Amino acid sequence: VAHATAYAIDLCDAGSQHVERFMRSAGMATRGSVVELRVGGLRPSSGPSGQHYSAQVRCVAECGCESAPSMPGWSRNPGL
């Protein structure tokens, strides 16, 4: 998003109500370009299907205003 100065990522363990927020600064993106956001340190569970996470992203403007959240996205199975 061309006007975003940062992105807020709300990350949640599947089946949990606990949400952790990560902030990432927005680089010099041109309108219509794809932005890759990463959150490191995620740990798969010891179960056969691994841990799944959902994430919602918000754009943050220079004034600090946030957009509505994106639709939830889900991590893929770490074992695949």
Secondary structure by P-SEA (a helix, b strand, c coil): cccccbbbbbbbcccccbbbbbbbbbccccccbbbbbbbcccccccccccbbbbbbbbbbcccccccccccbbbbccccc
